[in-house]
Amino acid sequence: MNNIMNKLFFVSKTNYLVLPMCIVLSFLLFSGCTRENNTEITSKESAGENFVHRVSPDEKLKLVLMPNAPTAFWNLVKNGLNKFESETSIKVELKYPPTGKVTEQNQILEDLIIQGYHGVAISVVAPMDQIRELNKACEKMNVITTDSDSPGSNRIAFVGPKQFDAGKAAGLEIAKVLPEGGEIALFVGDLSAENAIERINGIKEILADRNIAIVAMKEDATDPTRARANVEDIINAYPNISCLVGLWSYNGPAIAQAIIASNKQGKIKAVTFDEEDGTLDAIDNGIIESTVVLTPFEYGYESAKLLYNLALKGEESVPENNWINTGFSVVNKNNLNEFRDKLKKQRAW
């Protein structure tokens, strides 16, 4: 190091223009890996590896969870955050993209960087298209994903179930209600979201050797009115449609409403995801056969806890295989009351 500095200052004597450069180089040589907000990167900074930022214990943590859209699904996530806050006195904010657009999520990420946040858990709208923005955020704060992943980014970990397996569970439910085969249609907010892709692939794997054809897949851009209209359009366009499949939380109530409005109760089956009240009521009334419920309460609680531990403990908090599996279950008329009891407890937070 001394030899390097001697050479630098020797050159500066021959050319005064070099002196400012020497000062800059000297700073870079002696500076460590400290970052803004008294954070320190404790993992290697090579391409494709995780950035883990440890925060000074005396600094007030600024953490946030960013959903992919402002839907009722995230109400239970908020309750999970409330439980975490009751245990730690650390508040994790919820910041919604107003209409669920990629540009809105990207702008929020940019704002978090500018405002000096220490960590974000994000349900990614477009996993491939947002890698650049996610990686930029990873350089400044702890970034994890929940619900919808972006495995190609530098995010530290994913919190949630294996969506492919949840899709397979839905596929088995579809096969159960259509033992003789038939035509089905899938409904979702955004077909490019990682959770949608994985769920669809899981469904397709189960249905591959059965006489069940996917005749349509419709996007609604998280617009409930459009979601219901999509279902009605399919019912009118495909007179032989046998089962309607809702992949996002609000698709269940939209499917139930459209079936009732079309007077197709008992004629068209339905399998959905998540636990909106409209979906559970439709199961109780025999309109929806079953729903694959994920664990939004755990999304919130486990994401908050991971962001907290990463900030205070660094790399030792990174979960095995960069994944916290929160699981899923299938709810039908047989276990509906039991599930509602569990839901009531989670909503009390």
QUITA-V993680 format. One record per pair of residues at least 6 apart in sequence whose C-alpha atoms are under 8 Angstrom apart, sorted by sequence separation. I is the first residue (numbers start at 1). J is the second residue. If there is no record, write none. Layout:
I,J
I,J
This chain:
12,18
34,40
35,41
43,49
44,50
45,51
55,61
84,90
85,91
98,104
124,130
137,143
175,181
190,196
191,197
207,213
220,226
235,241
246,252
259,265
282,288
283,289
310,316
11,18
12,19
33,40
34,41
43,50
44,51
67,74
85,92
97,104
220,227
234,241
245,252
272,279
283,290
310,317
33,41
43,51
97,105
188,196
219,227
309,317
310,318
331,339
42,51
43,52
82,91
134,143
149,158
246,255
259,268
279,288
9,19
12,22
41,51
42,52
43,53
81,91
145,155
220,230
41,52
42,53
81,92
97,108
144,155
219,230
244,255
306,317
41,53
42,54
143,155
144,156
145,157
146,158
147,159
218,230
279,291
306,318
9,22
40,53
41,54
95,108
142,155
143,156
144,157
145,158
146,159
147,160
231,244
8,22
39,53
40,54
142,156
143,157
144,158
145,159
146,160
147,161
256,270
39,54
40,55
144,159
255,270
39,55
78,94
138,154
272,288
275,291
38,55
39,56
138,155
270,287
271,288
274,291
37,55
38,56
135,153
216,234
269,287
270,288
271,289
272,290
273,291
274,292
275,293
131,150
134,153
135,154
252,271
269,288
270,289
271,290
272,291
273,292
274,293
105,125
134,154
135,155
252,272
266,286
269,289
270,290
271,291
272,292
273,293
274,294
5,26
38,59
120,141
122,143
124,145
127,148
131,152
132,153
134,155
251,272
252,273
266,287
273,294
37,59
118,140
119,141
120,142
121,143
122,144
123,145
124,146
127,149
128,150
131,153
252,274
256,278
265,287
302,324
102,125
110,133
118,141
119,142
120,143
121,144
122,145
123,146
125,148
127,150
131,154
228,251
231,254
249,272
253,276
256,279
101,125
102,126
106,130
109,133
113,137
117,141
118,142
119,143
120,144
121,145
122,146
123,147
124,148
126,150
127,151
128,152
227,251
231,255
244,268
246,270
248,272
249,273
252,276
253,277
100,125
109,134
119,144
121,146
123,148
124,149
127,152
242,267
243,268
244,269
245,270
246,271
247,272
248,273
249,274
253,278
70,96
122,148
123,149
124,150
224,250
228,254
232,258
242,268
243,269
244,270
245,271
246,272
247,273
248,274
249,275
250,276
252,278
253,279
256,282
65,92
67,94
69,96
70,97
106,133
110,137
113,140
224,251
227,254
228,255
231,258
232,259
235,262
241,268
242,269
243,270
244,271
245,272
246,273
249,276
252,279
299,326
63,91
64,92
65,93
66,94
67,95
68,96
69,97
70,98
102,130
109,137
113,141
184,212
186,214
191,219
243,271
259,287
298,326
61,90
63,92
64,93
65,94
66,95
67,96
68,97
69,98
70,99
181,210
182,211
183,212
184,213
185,214
188,217
190,219
228,257
229,258
253,282
62,92
63,93
64,94
65,95
66,96
67,97
69,99
70,100
181,211
182,212
183,213
184,214
185,215
186,216
187,217
188,218
189,219
190,220
224,254
228,258
232,262
64,95
66,97
69,100
164,195
167,198
168,199
171,202
172,203
180,211
181,212
182,213
183,214
184,215
185,216
186,217
187,218
188,219
189,220
190,221
256,287
295,326
68,100
69,101
163,195
167,199
171,203
175,207
181,213
183,215
184,216
185,217
186,218
187,219
188,220
189,221
190,222
256,288
294,326
295,327
68,101
166,199
167,200
169,202
170,203
171,204
185,218
187,220
188,221
189,222
294,327
295,328
164,198
165,199
167,201
168,202
169,203
171,205
172,206
178,212
188,222
189,223
294,328
163,198
164,199
167,202
168,203
171,206
172,207
175,210
293,328
294,329
163,199
164,200
166,202
167,203
168,204
171,207
252,288
292,328
293,329
68,105
164,201
165,202
168,205
175,212
292,329
293,330
164,202
168,206
189,227
292,330
293,331
66,105
163,202
188,227
291,330
292,331
187,227
290,330
291,331
290,331
291,332
290,332
187,230
289,332
290,333
150,194
187,231
289,333
148,193
149,194
148,194
149,195
148,195
147,195
199,247
185,234
283,332
284,333
297,346
283,333
196,247
284,336
64,117
283,336
62,116
63,117
66,120
68,122
62,117
63,118
64,119
65,120
66,121
67,122
68,123
61,117
62,118
63,119
64,120
65,121
66,122
67,123
68,124
185,241
280,336
61,118
62,119
63,120
64,121
65,122
66,123
67,124
68,125
183,240
184,241
187,244
182,240
183,241
184,242
185,243
186,244
187,245
188,246
182,241
183,242
184,243
185,244
186,245
187,246
188,247
189,248
182,242
183,243
184,244
185,245
186,246
187,247
188,248
182,243
184,245
186,247
187,248
55,118
188,251
178,242
187,251
53,118
125,190
127,192
178,243
126,192
127,193
125,192
126,193
127,194
125,193
126,194
124,193
125,194
174,243
124,194
37,116
36,116
37,118
51,138
53,140
50,138
51,139
53,141
52,141
53,142
51,141
52,142
51,142
177,269
174,271
173,271
170,271
170,272
51,154
170,273
36,140
50,154
51,155
52,156
35,140
48,153
49,154
50,155
51,156
48,154
50,156
177,289
173,290
100,221
170,291
100,222
170,292
99,222
169,292
166,292
161,294
161,295
160,295
160,299
159,299
159,302
159,303
71,222
147,299
69,222
146,299
146,303
144,303
157,318
169,330
156,318
157,319
166,328
144,307
160,323
161,324
162,325
158,322
159,323
160,324
161,325
142,307
157,322
158,323
159,324
160,325
161,326
162,327
156,322
157,323
158,324
159,325
160,326
161,327
157,324
159,326
160,327
161,328
142,310
142,311
73,249
72,249
73,250
71,249
72,250
71,250
121,303
121,304
121,307
120,307
119,307
119,311
118,311
73,274
73,275
73,276
72,276
92,304
80,296
81,297
80,297
84,301
79,297
80,298
83,301
77,296
78,297
80,299
81,300
82,301
76,296
77,297
80,300
81,301
84,304
76,297
77,298
79,300
80,301
84,305
74,296
77,299
78,300
80,302
73,296
77,300
81,304
76,300
77,301
65,300
65,303
65,304
63,304
63,307
57,312
54,310
55,311
56,312
53,310
54,311
55,312
52,310
53,311
54,312
52,311
54,313
54,314
53,314
52,314
52,315
80,346
83,349
79,346
82,349
79,347
79,348
80,349
76,346
79,349
76,347
42,314
43,315
42,315
